[in-house]
Amino acid sequence: MTVIATLQSLQLGKIAPIGPEGVPSGIVKYPVAGPVELRGHQLLGDETADLTVHGGPDKAVYGYSADLYPVWAAERPAHAARLTPGVFGENLTIAGITEADLCIGDIHAIGTARLQVCQPRQPCFKFALRFEDATMPKAMVRSGRSGWYYRTIEEGILQAGDEVTLVDRPHPALAFERMVEIVNFGQATEAELALMAESDGLAVWLRSRARAALRG
């Protein structure tokens, strides 16, 4: 096992109205001091308004790279003041890795919990409401700086300051950055589709989509 990063900050959120129409969402998250339990498909105390965009087995916990915050601030200076941990809706703000350092299926130990990288995020309209900027979802898609969803492999306790350890990399041929491109732009080769179809580390819906594409 290799230490690859540090959990810089851990965030939880409650369902609350956002935007001028008061859309219910759990995207607004705040840093938490002290230990938090990962049980089942969620961090205890974190709420989800719409399970189609966050939550459930393949979207249990959302991670984002702390290293990318300065990049966003340089590109979007108007938003620099609000670029603090959790603003992207992430539960885990992780320093030391980005999408370029991951593969689909990577298993990370954080505290006593073990989590598996299983898919990139696809930002919805609530991301625009969070920033009061309709261009932000497309900006995230174009940038490839999606963050990543984890599924729960082992329940446990984690907290800010914990090391992030790479326990296993079962699918080294499935680079996470490439998966972001495939999810956003749909240009997978037949060989990539075959890998995706057989990767138990990948989110179920992406495996199903790959199998359907292979069948033609």
GROMACS elastic network, one bead per residue, 0.5 to 0.9 nm:
[ bonds ]
;  ai    aj funct       b0    kb
    1   165     6  0.62851   500
    1   166     6  0.56216   500
    1   168     6  0.74446   500
    2   164     6  0.84733   500
    2   165     6  0.52886   500
    2   166     6  0.52476   500
    2   167     6  0.69654   500
    3     6     6  0.82562   500
    3   163     6  0.65132   500
    3   164     6  0.57565   500
    3   166     6  0.62416   500
    3   167     6  0.88732   500
    4    96     6  0.67203   500
    4    97     6  0.71335   500
    4   163     6  0.77308   500
    4   164     6  0.58775   500
    4   165     6  0.56239   500
    4   166     6  0.64878   500
    5     8     6  0.89053   500
    5    94     6  0.66640   500
    5    95     6  0.56637   500
    5    97     6  0.61095   500
    5   162     6  0.88898   500
    5   163     6  0.60884   500
    5   165     6  0.70311   500
    5   166     6  0.89451   500
    6     9     6  0.88841   500
    6    93     6  0.86829   500
    6    94     6  0.56719   500
    6    95     6  0.52866   500
    6    96     6  0.65652   500
    6    97     6  0.87296   500
    6   110     6  0.86611   500
    6   160     6  0.81798   500
    6   161     6  0.62620   500
    6   162     6  0.59180   500
    6   164     6  0.52558   500
    6   165     6  0.85983   500
    7    10     6  0.72396   500
    7    92     6  0.66459   500
    7    93     6  0.61175   500
    7    95     6  0.63732   500
    7   110     6  0.77159   500
    7   158     6  0.88775   500
    7   159     6  0.74242   500
    7   160     6  0.53208   500
    7   161     6  0.53038   500
    7   162     6  0.53382   500
    7   163     6  0.61616   500
    7   164     6  0.64859   500
    8    66     6  0.74610   500
    8    85     6  0.84953   500
    8    92     6  0.76869   500
    8    93     6  0.56180   500
    8    94     6  0.53473   500
    8    95     6  0.59201   500
    8   159     6  0.88707   500
    8   160     6  0.54530   500
    8   161     6  0.56529   500
    8   162     6  0.78200   500
    9    31     6  0.62504   500
    9    32     6  0.75914   500
    9    33     6  0.84756   500
    9    66     6  0.88866   500
    9    85     6  0.65462   500
    9    86     6  0.81700   500
    9    91     6  0.81741   500
    9    92     6  0.61039   500
    9    93     6  0.51256   500
    9    94     6  0.70883   500
    9    95     6  0.89782   500
    9   159     6  0.76721   500
    9   161     6  0.72500   500
   10    30     6  0.79726   500
   10    31     6  0.53738   500
   10    32     6  0.57884   500
   10    33     6  0.77695   500
   10    36     6  0.85300   500
   10    85     6  0.80615   500
   10    86     6  0.78873   500
   10    90     6  0.82903   500
   10    91     6  0.55660   500
   10    93     6  0.63404   500
   10    94     6  0.88199   500
   10   158     6  0.85702   500
   10   159     6  0.64341   500
   10   160     6  0.55506   500
   11    29     6  0.54729   500
   11    32     6  0.56260   500
   11    46     6  0.82006   500
   11    85     6  0.76694   500
   11    86     6  0.59696   500
   11    89     6  0.83397   500
   11    90     6  0.68884   500
   11    92     6  0.63727   500
   11    93     6  0.80231   500
   12    26     6  0.85836   500
   12    28     6  0.82607   500
   12    29     6  0.50088   500
   12    30     6  0.56255   500
   12    31     6  0.66819   500
   12    32     6  0.69023   500
   12    43     6  0.77055   500
   12    44     6  0.84055   500
   12    45     6  0.63651   500
   12    47     6  0.75971   500
   12    86     6  0.83628   500
   12    89     6  0.89261   500
   12    90     6  0.84520   500
   12    91     6  0.60941   500
   13    16     6  0.86474   500
   13    25     6  0.89868   500
   13    26     6  0.54418   500
   13    27     6  0.67732   500
   13    28     6  0.57822   500
   13    30     6  0.62571   500
   13    31     6  0.89882   500
   13    45     6  0.73093   500
   13    46     6  0.50721   500
   13    47     6  0.58592   500
   13    48     6  0.81435   500
   13    89     6  0.85108   500
   13    91     6  0.85034   500
   14    25     6  0.78737   500
   14    26     6  0.53088   500
   14    27     6  0.82174   500
   14    28     6  0.75006   500
   14    29     6  0.73856   500
   14    45     6  0.76744   500
   14    46     6  0.61790   500
   14    47     6  0.50045   500
   14    48     6  0.75027   500
   14    49     6  0.88367   500
   15    24     6  0.60779   500
   15    25     6  0.50256   500
   15    27     6  0.78583   500
   15    28     6  0.81839   500
   15    46     6  0.86803   500
   15    47     6  0.58558   500
   15    48     6  0.64820   500
   15    49     6  0.61042   500
   16    22     6  0.80479   500
   16    23     6  0.78274   500
   16    24     6  0.52782   500
   16    25     6  0.55140   500
   16    26     6  0.63387   500
   16    27     6  0.85954   500
   16    28     6  0.79509   500
   16    49     6  0.86988   500
   17    20     6  0.88294   500
   17    21     6  0.79740   500
   17    25     6  0.61471   500
   17    26     6  0.85947   500
   18    21     6  0.72595   500
   18    23     6  0.52094   500
   18    24     6  0.63843   500
   18    25     6  0.67393   500
   18    27     6  0.88416   500
   18    28     6  0.85431   500
   18   126     6  0.79372   500
   18   129     6  0.67023   500
   18   130     6  0.71205   500
   19    22     6  0.52962   500
   19    23     6  0.63606   500
   19   126     6  0.81997   500
   19   129     6  0.53402   500
   19   130     6  0.73930   500
   19   132     6  0.76053   500
   20    23     6  0.79782   500
   20   129     6  0.85515   500
   22    25     6  0.88820   500
   23   126     6  0.81165   500
   24    49     6  0.63071   500
   24    50     6  0.86537   500
   25    28     6  0.74848   500
   25    47     6  0.85416   500
   25    48     6  0.68271   500
   25    49     6  0.51311   500
   25    50     6  0.74376   500
   25   126     6  0.75332   500
   26    29     6  0.70769   500
   26    46     6  0.78391   500
   26    47     6  0.57825   500
   26    48     6  0.51961   500
   26    49     6  0.59236   500
   26    50     6  0.85147   500
   26    54     6  0.89720   500
   26    89     6  0.79019   500
   27    47     6  0.89446   500
   27    48     6  0.80427   500
   27    49     6  0.88022   500
   27    86     6  0.85089   500
   27    87     6  0.80483   500
   27    88     6  0.76190   500
   27    90     6  0.79457   500
   27   126     6  0.75438   500
   27   127     6  0.77414   500
   27   130     6  0.74233   500
   28    86     6  0.73338   500
   28    87     6  0.68572   500
   28    88     6  0.82929   500
   28    89     6  0.60429   500
   28   130     6  0.73786   500
   29    46     6  0.84543   500
   29    85     6  0.85984   500
   29    86     6  0.54447   500
   29    87     6  0.69931   500
   29    88     6  0.86584   500
   29    89     6  0.60665   500
   29    90     6  0.74595   500
   29    91     6  0.74657   500
   30    85     6  0.77991   500
   30    86     6  0.62098   500
   30    87     6  0.84088   500
   30    91     6  0.87869   500
   31    85     6  0.71074   500
   31    86     6  0.70463   500
   31    91     6  0.85693   500
   31   160     6  0.88256   500
   32    35     6  0.82632   500
   32    36     6  0.82270   500
   32   159     6  0.81564   500
   32   160     6  0.79418   500
   33    36     6  0.86827   500
   33   159     6  0.73056   500
   33   160     6  0.70194   500
   34   158     6  0.83918   500
   34   159     6  0.57532   500
   34   160     6  0.71698   500
   35   157     6  0.61505   500
   35   158     6  0.55063   500
   35   160     6  0.78261   500
   36    43     6  0.67697   500
   36    44     6  0.67210   500
   36    45     6  0.82887   500
   36   156     6  0.84701   500
   36   157     6  0.55703   500
   36   158     6  0.55352   500
   36   159     6  0.60468   500
   37    42     6  0.85447   500
   37    43     6  0.57807   500
   37    44     6  0.56899   500
   37    45     6  0.87589   500
   37   113     6  0.85975   500
   37   155     6  0.75901   500
   37   156     6  0.58067   500
   37   158     6  0.65239   500
   37   159     6  0.87669   500
   38    41     6  0.75084   500
   38    42     6  0.58191   500
   38    44     6  0.62053   500
   38    61     6  0.89280   500
   38   113     6  0.70168   500
   38   152     6  0.80173   500
   38   154     6  0.85079   500
   38   155     6  0.52994   500
   38   156     6  0.53407   500
   38   157     6  0.60636   500
   38   158     6  0.74779   500
   39    42     6  0.57793   500
   39    43     6  0.61937   500
   39    44     6  0.66923   500
   39   152     6  0.82356   500
   39   154     6  0.85772   500
   39   155     6  0.52961   500
   39   156     6  0.69950   500
   39   157     6  0.88175   500
   40    43     6  0.81364   500
   40    56     6  0.88470   500
   40    57     6  0.81382   500
   40    60     6  0.81425   500
   40   152     6  0.68022   500
   40   154     6  0.85790   500
   40   155     6  0.66826   500
   41    55     6  0.68056   500
   41    56     6  0.55556   500
   41    57     6  0.55188   500
   41    58     6  0.82247   500
   41    59     6  0.77186   500
   41    61     6  0.76019   500
   41   151     6  0.71079   500
   41   152     6  0.62656   500
   41   155     6  0.89384   500
   42    45     6  0.83661   500
   42    46     6  0.69287   500
   42    47     6  0.84309   500
   42    55     6  0.69773   500
   42    56     6  0.76933   500
   42    57     6  0.87507   500
   42    59     6  0.87270   500
   42    60     6  0.51965   500
   42    61     6  0.64506   500
   42   152     6  0.82694   500
   43    46     6  0.56704   500
   43    47     6  0.86821   500
   43    60     6  0.78795   500
   43    61     6  0.72661   500
   43    91     6  0.83709   500
   44    47     6  0.83895   500
   46    91     6  0.84671   500
   47    55     6  0.87248   500
   48    51     6  0.65828   500
   48    53     6  0.88428   500
   48    54     6  0.65264   500
   48    55     6  0.64696   500
   49    53     6  0.88375   500
   49    54     6  0.81208   500
   49    55     6  0.89747   500
   50    53     6  0.59243   500
   50    54     6  0.64302   500
   50    55     6  0.78004   500
   51    54     6  0.50637   500
   51    55     6  0.51411   500
   51    56     6  0.64364   500
   51    59     6  0.85253   500
   52    55     6  0.74999   500
   52    56     6  0.84222   500
   53    59     6  0.79297   500
   53   121     6  0.85187   500
   53   122     6  0.80470   500
   53   123     6  0.82585   500
   53   124     6  0.75568   500
   54    58     6  0.87693   500
   54    59     6  0.55045   500
   54    60     6  0.72276   500
   54    61     6  0.82013   500
   54    62     6  0.81325   500
   54   121     6  0.89848   500
   54   149     6  0.88129   500
   55    58     6  0.72890   500
   55    61     6  0.71669   500
   55    62     6  0.88234   500
   56    59     6  0.53699   500
   56    60     6  0.53810   500
   56    61     6  0.89907   500
   56   151     6  0.83377   500
   57    60     6  0.55936   500
   57   150     6  0.85388   500
   57   151     6  0.56899   500
   57   152     6  0.72098   500
   57   203     6  0.86715   500
   58    61     6  0.84809   500
   58   117     6  0.89003   500
   58   118     6  0.65596   500
   58   119     6  0.75936   500
   58   149     6  0.69551   500
   58   150     6  0.65262   500
   58   152     6  0.82143   500
   58   202     6  0.84664   500
   58   203     6  0.56251   500
   58   204     6  0.74673   500
   59    62     6  0.68274   500
   59   118     6  0.81394   500
   59   119     6  0.80553   500
   59   121     6  0.88523   500
   59   148     6  0.87994   500
   59   149     6  0.52152   500
   59   150     6  0.59633   500
   59   151     6  0.60968   500
   59   203     6  0.85829   500
   60   149     6  0.69045   500
   60   150     6  0.58630   500
   60   151     6  0.52535   500
   60   152     6  0.66888   500
   61    90     6  0.77883   500
   61    91     6  0.61953   500
   61    92     6  0.75740   500
   61   115     6  0.84912   500
   61   148     6  0.85187   500
   61   149     6  0.57586   500
   61   150     6  0.51642   500
   61   151     6  0.67513   500
   61   152     6  0.80387   500
   62    89     6  0.77257   500
   62    91     6  0.52914   500
   62    92     6  0.63284   500
   62    93     6  0.88255   500
   62   121     6  0.81955   500
   62   147     6  0.72388   500
   62   148     6  0.59003   500
   62   150     6  0.62290   500
   63    89     6  0.89143   500
   63    90     6  0.54051   500
   63    91     6  0.59854   500
   63    93     6  0.59838   500
   63    94     6  0.69239   500
   63   147     6  0.57377   500
   63   148     6  0.52968   500
   63   149     6  0.61476   500
   63   150     6  0.73701   500
   64    67     6  0.87975   500
   64    68     6  0.82409   500
   64    85     6  0.89790   500
   64    86     6  0.85994   500
   64    88     6  0.77772   500
   64    89     6  0.87942   500
   64    90     6  0.59751   500
   64    91     6  0.79961   500
   64    92     6  0.62811   500
   64    93     6  0.51152   500
   64    94     6  0.60950   500
   64    95     6  0.86922   500
   64    98     6  0.77377   500
   64    99     6  0.87805   500
   64   145     6  0.85859   500
   64   146     6  0.77279   500
   64   148     6  0.65188   500
   64   149     6  0.88847   500
   65    68     6  0.56260   500
   65    69     6  0.74690   500
   65    92     6  0.84078   500
   65    93     6  0.57581   500
   65    95     6  0.58722   500
   65    96     6  0.74783   500
   65    97     6  0.62368   500
   65    98     6  0.53769   500
   65    99     6  0.79115   500
   65   145     6  0.86321   500
   65   147     6  0.67819   500
   66    69     6  0.55927   500
   66    70     6  0.82480   500
   66    85     6  0.75269   500
   66    93     6  0.55278   500
   66    94     6  0.53448   500
   66    96     6  0.75670   500
   66    97     6  0.81588   500
   66    98     6  0.82885   500
   67    70     6  0.67820   500
   67    71     6  0.77904   500
   67    94     6  0.78729   500
   67    95     6  0.58171   500
   67    96     6  0.66293   500
   67    97     6  0.71849   500
   67    98     6  0.70561   500
   68    71     6  0.50922   500
   68    72     6  0.63999   500
   68    73     6  0.87079   500
   68    98     6  0.74988   500
   68   145     6  0.77589   500
   69    72     6  0.52333   500
   69    73     6  0.62240   500
   69    74     6  0.87403   500
   69    80     6  0.87491   500
   69    83     6  0.66017   500
   69    84     6  0.78581   500
   69    85     6  0.85407   500
   70    74     6  0.61587   500
   70    75     6  0.86190   500
   70    80     6  0.84411   500
   70    83     6  0.85171   500
   71    74     6  0.52428   500
   71    75     6  0.63113   500
   71    76     6  0.84917   500
   72    75     6  0.50696   500
   72    76     6  0.56966   500
   72    77     6  0.78570   500
   72    79     6  0.82939   500
   72    80     6  0.76642   500
   72    83     6  0.80534   500
   73    76     6  0.50968   500
   73    77     6  0.51450   500
   73    78     6  0.79741   500
   73    79     6  0.66426   500
   73    81     6  0.83404   500
   73    83     6  0.70665   500
   74    77     6  0.57131   500
   74    80     6  0.77893   500
   75    78     6  0.89108   500
   76    79     6  0.56123   500
   76    80     6  0.66321   500
   77    81     6  0.81023   500
   78    81     6  0.75676   500
   78    82     6  0.89094   500
   79    82     6  0.56281   500
   79    83     6  0.64835   500
   79   131     6  0.76342   500
   80    83     6  0.52523   500
   80    84     6  0.85171   500
   81    84     6  0.76705   500
   82    87     6  0.70725   500
   82   131     6  0.85055   500
   83    86     6  0.82653   500
   83    87     6  0.61026   500
   83    88     6  0.83299   500
   84    87     6  0.59243   500
   84    88     6  0.88083   500
   85    88     6  0.77400   500
   85    89     6  0.86720   500
   85    90     6  0.78407   500
   85    91     6  0.88806   500
   85    92     6  0.83876   500
   85    93     6  0.61352   500
   86    89     6  0.51286   500
   86    90     6  0.50945   500
   86    91     6  0.65991   500
   86    92     6  0.76929   500
   86    93     6  0.70147   500
   87    90     6  0.71649   500
   87   130     6  0.78389   500
   87   131     6  0.83938   500
   88   127     6  0.74435   500
   88   130     6  0.82020   500
   88   131     6  0.89077   500
   88   147     6  0.89089   500
   89   127     6  0.81191   500
   89   130     6  0.87217   500
   90    93     6  0.66331   500
   90   147     6  0.81389   500
   92   160     6  0.84908   500
   93   160     6  0.88026   500
   94    97     6  0.69722   500
   94    98     6  0.85029   500
   94   164     6  0.81806   500
   95    98     6  0.82707   500
   97   100     6  0.75373   500
   97   101     6  0.57926   500
   97   102     6  0.78568   500
   98   101     6  0.55808   500
   98   102     6  0.72100   500
   98   145     6  0.81039   500
   98   147     6  0.78642   500
   99   102     6  0.54980   500
   99   103     6  0.82513   500
   99   120     6  0.89460   500
   99   144     6  0.81828   500
   99   145     6  0.69804   500
   99   146     6  0.77911   500
   99   147     6  0.68210   500
   99   148     6  0.76869   500
   99   175     6  0.86505   500
   99   176     6  0.60268   500
   99   177     6  0.55860   500
   99   180     6  0.86422   500
  100   103     6  0.83287   500
  100   175     6  0.77062   500
  100   176     6  0.68082   500
  100   177     6  0.56748   500
  100   178     6  0.89622   500
  101   175     6  0.82911   500
  101   176     6  0.78001   500
  101   177     6  0.84177   500
  102   105     6  0.87232   500
  102   106     6  0.68706   500
  102   117     6  0.79697   500
  102   169     6  0.89480   500
  102   172     6  0.88188   500
  102   174     6  0.89071   500
  102   175     6  0.63850   500
  102   176     6  0.53295   500
  102   177     6  0.75857   500
  103   106     6  0.56956   500
  103   117     6  0.74504   500
  103   118     6  0.87488   500
  103   169     6  0.71407   500
  103   170     6  0.86376   500
  103   171     6  0.66418   500
  103   172     6  0.59447   500
  103   173     6  0.75486   500
  103   174     6  0.55207   500
  103   177     6  0.79332   500
  103   179     6  0.86703   500
  104   116     6  0.81149   500
  104   117     6  0.56334   500
  104   118     6  0.55203   500
  104   119     6  0.69484   500
  104   169     6  0.81327   500
  104   170     6  0.82958   500
  104   171     6  0.63243   500
  104   172     6  0.76841   500
  104   173     6  0.86133   500
  104   174     6  0.56111   500
  104   175     6  0.63481   500
  104   176     6  0.55014   500
  104   179     6  0.78165   500
  104   199     6  0.83871   500
  104   201     6  0.61696   500
  104   202     6  0.61131   500
  105   116     6  0.56972   500
  105   117     6  0.52067   500
  105   118     6  0.57226   500
  105   119     6  0.88089   500
  105   168     6  0.82003   500
  105   169     6  0.63578   500
  105   170     6  0.60894   500
  105   171     6  0.59757   500
  105   172     6  0.84291   500
  105   174     6  0.82841   500
  105   199     6  0.77882   500
  105   200     6  0.75116   500
  105   202     6  0.62305   500
  106   115     6  0.82355   500
  106   116     6  0.55099   500
  106   117     6  0.53337   500
  106   118     6  0.79265   500
  106   166     6  0.70586   500
  106   167     6  0.76107   500
  106   168     6  0.58550   500
  106   170     6  0.66789   500
  106   171     6  0.74446   500
  106   172     6  0.84694   500
  106   201     6  0.76471   500
  107   114     6  0.65987   500
  107   115     6  0.55413   500
  107   117     6  0.65128   500
  107   150     6  0.88987   500
  107   153     6  0.80396   500
  107   165     6  0.83148   500
  107   166     6  0.60435   500
  107   167     6  0.54320   500
  107   168     6  0.52256   500
  107   169     6  0.65519   500
  107   170     6  0.84197   500
  107   201     6  0.89940   500
  108   113     6  0.82702   500
  108   114     6  0.55443   500
  108   115     6  0.52742   500
  108   116     6  0.62344   500
  108   117     6  0.78978   500
  108   164     6  0.62389   500
  108   165     6  0.53357   500
  108   167     6  0.55933   500
  108   168     6  0.74722   500
  109   112     6  0.67850   500
  109   113     6  0.57637   500
  109   115     6  0.64870   500
  109   116     6  0.89531   500
  109   163     6  0.79640   500
  109   164     6  0.57955   500
  109   165     6  0.50389   500
  109   166     6  0.65581   500
  109   167     6  0.64096   500
  110   113     6  0.54360   500
  110   114     6  0.62533   500
  110   115     6  0.77279   500
  110   156     6  0.85893   500
  110   157     6  0.81314   500
  110   158     6  0.60511   500
  110   159     6  0.82270   500
  110   162     6  0.61535   500
  110   163     6  0.60873   500
  110   164     6  0.50109   500
  110   165     6  0.66498   500
  111   114     6  0.80873   500
  111   156     6  0.71453   500
  111   157     6  0.58097   500
  111   159     6  0.69657   500
  111   162     6  0.57483   500
  111   163     6  0.70972   500
  111   164     6  0.78605   500
  112   154     6  0.81095   500
  112   155     6  0.75035   500
  112   157     6  0.53332   500
  112   158     6  0.64634   500
  113   152     6  0.79668   500
  113   153     6  0.76872   500
  113   154     6  0.53959   500
  113   155     6  0.50889   500
  113   157     6  0.59249   500
  113   158     6  0.66774   500
  114   151     6  0.88152   500
  114   152     6  0.64865   500
  114   153     6  0.52693   500
  114   155     6  0.67947   500
  114   156     6  0.74498   500
  114   167     6  0.84800   500
  115   150     6  0.56818   500
  115   151     6  0.56050   500
  115   153     6  0.51743   500
  115   154     6  0.68374   500
  115   155     6  0.84821   500
  116   149     6  0.81507   500
  116   150     6  0.50011   500
  116   151     6  0.51717   500
  116   152     6  0.64587   500
  116   153     6  0.64859   500
  116   201     6  0.71619   500
  117   120     6  0.85347   500
  117   148     6  0.65591   500
  117   149     6  0.59309   500
  117   151     6  0.66786   500
  117   176     6  0.87534   500
  117   201     6  0.73246   500
  117   202     6  0.78394   500
  117   203     6  0.89665   500
  118   148     6  0.73934   500
  118   149     6  0.59719   500
  118   150     6  0.57111   500
  118   151     6  0.65974   500
  118   176     6  0.89939   500
  118   200     6  0.89558   500
  118   201     6  0.57049   500
  118   203     6  0.52118   500
  118   204     6  0.88961   500
  119   147     6  0.88706   500
  119   148     6  0.58656   500
  119   149     6  0.54453   500
  119   150     6  0.74441   500
  119   176     6  0.79549   500
  119   179     6  0.76889   500
  119   180     6  0.80098   500
  119   183     6  0.87889   500
  119   201     6  0.89028   500
  119   202     6  0.64033   500
  119   203     6  0.59135   500
  119   206     6  0.82674   500
  120   146     6  0.58840   500
  120   147     6  0.60268   500
  120   149     6  0.59995   500
  120   176     6  0.77985   500
  120   177     6  0.88376   500
  120   179     6  0.74212   500
  120   180     6  0.58949   500
  120   183     6  0.77244   500
  121   146     6  0.52928   500
  121   147     6  0.60079   500
  121   148     6  0.58395   500
  121   149     6  0.66294   500
  121   180     6  0.82800   500
  122   137     6  0.82257   500
  122   140     6  0.85231   500
  122   141     6  0.73597   500
  122   146     6  0.69935   500
  122   180     6  0.89953   500
  122   183     6  0.82135   500
  122   184     6  0.76986   500
  123   126     6  0.77545   500
  123   127     6  0.60692   500
  123   128     6  0.85041   500
  123   136     6  0.86855   500
  123   137     6  0.54243   500
  123   138     6  0.81596   500
  123   140     6  0.74152   500
  123   141     6  0.76355   500
  123   146     6  0.79204   500
  124   127     6  0.57268   500
  124   128     6  0.75159   500
  124   137     6  0.66504   500
  125   128     6  0.52556   500
  125   129     6  0.65752   500
  125   130     6  0.88263   500
  125   134     6  0.78570   500
  125   137     6  0.71177   500
  126   130     6  0.60639   500
  126   131     6  0.87208   500
  126   137     6  0.88478   500
  127   130     6  0.50598   500
  127   131     6  0.65774   500
  127   132     6  0.84328   500
  127   133     6  0.84409   500
  127   134     6  0.84112   500
  127   136     6  0.70104   500
  127   137     6  0.62537   500
  128   131     6  0.53678   500
  128   132     6  0.56860   500
  128   133     6  0.50741   500
  128   135     6  0.68850   500
  128   136     6  0.56048   500
  128   137     6  0.61116   500
  129   133     6  0.66038   500
  129   134     6  0.72983   500
  130   133     6  0.78060   500
  131   134     6  0.80275   500
  131   136     6  0.73633   500
  132   136     6  0.87277   500
  133   136     6  0.58623   500
  133   137     6  0.86715   500
  134   137     6  0.70943   500
  134   138     6  0.83697   500
  135   138     6  0.57399   500
  135   139     6  0.61932   500
  135   140     6  0.89053   500
  136   140     6  0.61991   500
  136   141     6  0.86757   500
  137   140     6  0.52567   500
  137   141     6  0.63841   500
  137   142     6  0.87518   500
  138   141     6  0.50066   500
  138   142     6  0.60601   500
  138   143     6  0.84478   500
  139   142     6  0.51896   500
  139   143     6  0.60241   500
  139   144     6  0.86416   500
  139   145     6  0.89765   500
  140   143     6  0.51530   500
  140   144     6  0.62129   500
  140   145     6  0.58547   500
  140   146     6  0.61468   500
  141   144     6  0.54782   500
  141   145     6  0.72171   500
  141   146     6  0.68521   500
  141   180     6  0.84822   500
  141   181     6  0.87522   500
  141   184     6  0.66536   500
  142   145     6  0.81418   500
  142   184     6  0.84792   500
  143   146     6  0.78184   500
  144   147     6  0.85411   500
  144   177     6  0.72136   500
  144   180     6  0.62869   500
  144   181     6  0.71246   500
  144   184     6  0.85716   500
  145   177     6  0.87186   500
  145   180     6  0.84856   500
  146   180     6  0.73116   500
  148   176     6  0.87201   500
  151   203     6  0.86658   500
  152   155     6  0.66085   500
  158   161     6  0.88614   500
  158   162     6  0.68339   500
  159   162     6  0.59636   500
  160   163     6  0.88547   500
  166   169     6  0.75217   500
  169   172     6  0.60681   500
  170   173     6  0.89447   500
  170   199     6  0.87147   500
  170   201     6  0.78279   500
  171   174     6  0.56291   500
  171   175     6  0.81911   500
  171   195     6  0.86436   500
  171   199     6  0.72076   500
  171   201     6  0.76457   500
  172   175     6  0.65995   500
  173   192     6  0.87877   500
  173   195     6  0.80346   500
  174   177     6  0.87090   500
  174   178     6  0.73180   500
  174   179     6  0.71076   500
  174   192     6  0.78990   500
  174   195     6  0.74609   500
  174   196     6  0.77256   500
  174   199     6  0.87705   500
  175   178     6  0.53986   500
  175   179     6  0.64588   500
  175   180     6  0.89698   500
  176   180     6  0.63319   500
  176   181     6  0.88466   500
  177   180     6  0.51471   500
  177   181     6  0.66445   500
  177   182     6  0.89047   500
  178   181     6  0.51275   500
  178   182     6  0.63387   500
  178   183     6  0.87262   500
  178   188     6  0.89968   500
  179   183     6  0.60568   500
  179   184     6  0.84509   500
  179   188     6  0.87412   500
  180   183     6  0.52403   500
  180   184     6  0.60907   500
  180   185     6  0.83309   500
  181   184     6  0.52274   500
  181   185     6  0.56426   500
  181   186     6  0.71170   500
  181   187     6  0.75368   500
  181   188     6  0.86057   500
  182   185     6  0.53085   500
  182   187     6  0.54321   500
  182   188     6  0.57468   500
  183   186     6  0.56196   500
  183   187     6  0.83617   500
  183   188     6  0.89445   500
  183   206     6  0.82984   500
  184   187     6  0.87540   500
  185   188     6  0.87594   500
  188   191     6  0.80150   500
  188   192     6  0.58180   500
  188   193     6  0.62105   500
  188   210     6  0.88260   500
  189   192     6  0.50849   500
  189   193     6  0.61758   500
  189   194     6  0.86213   500
  190   193     6  0.50050   500
  190   194     6  0.61985   500
  190   195     6  0.87270   500
  190   213     6  0.85962   500
  190   214     6  0.70623   500
  191   194     6  0.51144   500
  191   195     6  0.63994   500
  191   196     6  0.87014   500
  192   195     6  0.50718   500
  192   196     6  0.61178   500
  192   197     6  0.85374   500
  192   210     6  0.86110   500
  193   197     6  0.59964   500
  193   198     6  0.87194   500
  193   207     6  0.84317   500
  193   209     6  0.87346   500
  193   210     6  0.50804   500
  193   211     6  0.72569   500
  193   213     6  0.74494   500
  193   214     6  0.67902   500
  194   197     6  0.51480   500
  194   198     6  0.65290   500
  194   199     6  0.87398   500
  194   210     6  0.71431   500
  194   211     6  0.75893   500
  194   214     6  0.73484   500
  195   198     6  0.54650   500
  195   199     6  0.61046   500
  195   210     6  0.86677   500
  196   199     6  0.51921   500
  196   200     6  0.84069   500
  196   201     6  0.89608   500
  196   202     6  0.69531   500
  196   206     6  0.73332   500
  196   207     6  0.56385   500
  196   208     6  0.88810   500
  196   209     6  0.89328   500
  196   210     6  0.61228   500
  196   211     6  0.81488   500
  197   200     6  0.82544   500
  197   202     6  0.85273   500
  197   206     6  0.78404   500
  197   208     6  0.68561   500
  197   209     6  0.79931   500
  197   210     6  0.52661   500
  197   211     6  0.53704   500
  197   212     6  0.89880   500
  197   214     6  0.85981   500
  198   201     6  0.88689   500
  198   202     6  0.86709   500
  198   207     6  0.71779   500
  198   211     6  0.87082   500
  199   202     6  0.56070   500
  199   203     6  0.87964   500
  199   207     6  0.72154   500
  200   203     6  0.77588   500
  200   204     6  0.80254   500
  200   207     6  0.80894   500
  201   204     6  0.86989   500
  202   205     6  0.84151   500
  202   206     6  0.67171   500
  202   207     6  0.64808   500
  203   206     6  0.54931   500
  203   207     6  0.64724   500
  203   208     6  0.88406   500
  204   207     6  0.51572   500
  204   208     6  0.62124   500
  204   209     6  0.86324   500
  205   208     6  0.50550   500
  205   209     6  0.61148   500
  205   210     6  0.86389   500
  206   210     6  0.61504   500
  206   211     6  0.86275   500
  207   210     6  0.51453   500
  207   211     6  0.62843   500
  207   212     6  0.86763   500
  208   211     6  0.51518   500
  208   212     6  0.61963   500
  208   213     6  0.86478   500
  209   212     6  0.51193   500
  209   213     6  0.62099   500
  209   214     6  0.87054   500
  210   213     6  0.50936   500
  210   214     6  0.62382   500
  210   215     6  0.87232   500
  211   214     6  0.51246   500
  211   215     6  0.63347   500
  211   216     6  0.87722   500
  212   215     6  0.51764   500
  212   216     6  0.64762   500
  213   216     6  0.50386   500
